[in-house]
């Protein structure tokens, strides 16, 4: 990962992530409130004593990393506030935000410790559910977490976040209780697919990177870089799906995640949520080919948050040919009829 946060930057970002969910009425935070959050004596390991100048400097660097934004004073107010956009930048779901926040604020921890300490952020059913979230984040092309070798005398192995670089390992570390789930950027994402469960969709699994171009009657033409990760769920007829894109300047453009589900009759369902406030259910069929597969999906239902742009329906296709992936998206939105919107060409990493 081309990102190494300092301890101060890690504490500032972790505090913003935490306070957004625990005290939404006073979020975004002023500089003074953020200093107090960083220097809390509880739920912080280690306890720090950052000055206002140190927190402000950390905020500036986090803004450069596109993880924090400044909220300018509104009418009747003269106070600048700050909010995090790391969840958008990394396309994080609520459970992923919860474990990453607590890892940033309290260092390496076991799944059971994380289950206890994330209760105010996300209601995990049990430690096993925490472990599933950690495993998922460790399988990304740029993993956000890593399982540490279990130290001697430790009953359970601990997990650490990777936003501050590789975590140190103790000299007396024993071999890991299980193989590390962190994968290199060139390794395929997740476990191998099982044709008995994943059918023609098996050809879509892996990490894909590439570029694309977009147009629509209501916007100027644009280009983007894109990463798609499709991870098979072992023993189940479904695959976890995640897409994120950035503009030519590296600014995050779009993020969405969900699941592709293979149905008994051979049809495919896609359930996906986007960072722009939309949730979509689409259906179609996967058709195998000698060197890949194709799946065409049409929206069955789409809903948006109060601030999301109106999208009425959409059609998308994924076509795999060997190690190449073509993605096309058309949509009817903001009063426009069904119109081609995006084309992307990706290569298996």
N, C-alpha and C positions, 0 to 999 in steps of 0.2 A: 504494500500500500504506500503510495507516494504522499504520506502524511505522517508526521511525528509531532504530537502535541507535547508541550512542556507540562510539568506538574500543575502550574498555575492555569494554563489553558484548559487542561483536563478538568480541574476543579470548577472553573467558571462554566464550562459547557455542561458538565454534569449537574451543577446547581440550577442552571436554566431549564434543563430537561425535567428535573425533579419538580421545581416550583410551578412549571406550567400545568402539571397534573395535580399537585397537592394544594395549591392556593391560586386557582384560576382567577379569582376575583381581584387579585392584586398583580396579576401578570399581564403584560410584560413588566420587567423589573427596572427600577431606577438603579443608578450606580450604587447608592448607599445600601439599598435593599439587597443588591447582589453581593456586595462586600460582606454583609451580615450572613447571607446564605452560605457563602464560601467558607466562612470562619466559624460555622456552627460547632458546638462542642459535642453534639450528638449526631449519629448517622454519618460520621465522617472519619475515615481512617487514611492517613493520619490527620489529626486536627491541625489546621494551618492558621497563620496570622497574616493574611495578605492585606496590603495597604490599598487604598483607593487607586493610587497611581499604578500599582502592579496589576490590579483587576482591569483598569482601563487599558493598559498596554496589552494584556491578554485578549481583551475584546477586539482591539484593532487587528491583532494577528488572526483571530478567529473570523473576523470579517473578510480578511484576505483569503482565508481558506473556504469562504462561502458557507460557513456554518452558523454565523450569527448575523443578525441585521439590526440596524438602529431604527427605532421608532421615533420619528420627529414629533415635537410637541403639538398637540391638537389645540383647537381654539379654547382659550381660557387657561391653558397650561403652559408652563415654561420649562418643564422637566423632560429631558431626553430619557427614553427607556430602551431596553434591549430585549430581544427575543431570539430564540434558537431556531434554525431551519435545518439542523442536522437530520431530523427525521425525514424531511423532504429530499435532502441531498443524497441520503443513502437509501431512500425508499423503504423506511422502516415501518413495520406494523406495530400495534400497541404492545404486544408481548415482547417484541424485540427491543423497543424503546425501554421497557421496564428493566430488563436484565442488563442492557448496556449502561443505563443510568446508574444502577447500583454498583456495577463493576467499576465505573469511573469514580464514584464517590468513596468506595470502601475497599478497592483492590480485589485481588483474586479470592474467589469463594467457591464453595461447593454448591451443587444444585439445591440441596436442602436449605443452606443458608440463604441462597437467593430467593427460594420460595417464601421464606419467612420475611425477608426484608423488602420484597416487592409488593406486599399486600396492598399498600396504599396506591400503587401505580397500576397494577394489573392483577386480576384474580386468577392465579394459576390453580388448577385442580390439585396438583401434587408436585413433588420434586421431579417425577418422570416427565411431566409436561414441560417443566423448565429445561430439562435435559434435551427434549425434542427441539425446543426453540434454539438452544445453544448449538446443537448439531447442525441445524439448518443454517445458522449464521456462519458457522465454521466451514461450510461447503461452498460458500460463494466464491466467485472468481477472485475477488479481493476480500478474504475473510476478515470479519470484525472481531472474532474471538478465537481463542485457542485453548485446548486442554493441556494443562501443565503436567509434567511427570509427577507422580505421587511421591512425596518426600517420605523418608523413613519415619515410622511412627504415625503417619497419617492414614486414617482408615479410608478416606475418600479423596479422590483427586480434585483439584481446584481448576476453575476456568478463569481466564484473564482476557481483558479487551486488548486490541492491537492498535488503538488510535494513538498511543504514545510509543509505538514501536514494540519490538519483541520484549516481553517481560523477562526479568532475570530468573534463572533457575538455581535452586540451592545446590551446593556441591554434593550433598548426600542424597540427592534425588534418586528414588528407585524407578525402575521401568514403569511406564504408564500402566494404569489398570486396564486401559483399552487403547488402541492405536489413536493417535491424534487425528482429529477430523479436519484440521487445516489443510487446504489444498493449494498448490501453486497455481499461478495464473494460467498455466498451460495445461493443467490437469482437468479432466472432465468433471463436471459438477456431480457430486453425490455418488451413490452406489450404482452399479450397472443395472440397466432395465431388465425386466423379466418379460419376454414376449408373451408368456401365458397370461400375465396380468395387464400388460401395457400395449399389447397388440401393435398396430401400425404406428402408434405414437412413440414407440421405442426409438425410432429414427430421429425424433425431435429432441431427445435428451442430450444434455451437455451445456457448455458455455459457448455462446456465439457473440462475436463482436464485429462491428462494421459501421457503415455510414448510410445516411439516407437524405431524402429531400422531401419537403412538404409544400403544399399550397392549398389555398381555400379562398373563396370569393371575399371573405371578410378580413384576410390577413395578407401581409406581404410574403412572397416566397421565401423559404428558409432552408438551411441545411443543418444536419445534426450528426453526432456520433451516438451509437446505441449499443447496449449490451443486453442480451437475453440469456437467462438461465432457466433451464428446465430440468428438474430433479425428480427422478422416479421415487415414489413412496413404496418401500419394500412390502410385498405381500398384498398390496391394494391396487385396484385398477385406476390409479390416479397419479398425476404428476404435479409437483409444485412448480409454479410459473412466476417469473419475475422479469420485468423489463425496466430499464432506466436509460435516459438519454440526456445529452448535454449539447449546448450550442457550440459554435466555433471558438468562443471565448472561455469555454469550460463551465459556463453557468448552467445549473441544472434546468432541464426543460420539462421532462415528463417522467413520471414513475408510476408503475402499476404492478400489482401482484395478486395472485390467486391460485386457482387449481384448474387443471384439465382433467376431466373424468371420462373414462371409457364406460359406456353403458352396455348392458347385455345384448341389445339388438344391434350393436356395432356403431351406434351414434356416439357423438362426443359432446360434452357440455363444458363450457368455460365459465367459471365464476371469477370475476376480477373486480378489484377496487383500485381507484386511481388517486394520486395525490391531489388532483384537482377537484375532488369531492363527488365523484361519480361511482356508482356500483352497477355492474352490468352482468347479466346472464345471457349467454349466447349458445346456440346449438349448431351442429353440423355433422359431417362425417369425415373420417380419415380414410384416405384411399392409398394403399401401398403401391409402390412402383419398384422396378428392378433395382434402382440405386437410391431409394429414399421413400418419400411419402408426400402427400399434400392433404391439407385439411382446410375446408372453407366453413366459416362460422358466421351466422346471422343473429343479430340481437333479438332476443325474445322479450326482455324486459330491461329497462335502465331507469335508475332513480338518481337524483342529485341532491346535494345539500342545499340549503337556502342561498348560498353564495356561488354555487357552481353554475357554469354556463349551460344553457339548455342544449342537450343532445337528444334527438328523437330516436334515432336508430343508427346502427353501424353494421358494416360487413368487413370481415378481415380474413385473409388467407395466409397460411404458412406453407411454403413449398421447400422440401429438403431434397437436394440433389447431391449425393455424396457428402462432402464436407461444406457445402454451400447452402445457405438459407435465404430465401426471398420472402419478404413480408410486405403485404399490401393492405391498406386500410382506406375504406370509404365511409362517409357518414353524412347524415342529415342533421344539421345543427343550426341554431340561432336563426331560424326562419328559412334556411337554404335547403333545397332538395338534396337527395342522395348525390354526393359529389366525391370524386377521388381526392384523398387528403394526404396520404403518406406512402412512400416507397422506400424500402431499405434492403440493402444487400449485405449479408453477414457471412462470416467464415467461422467454422468451428475452431475454438481456441485449443 
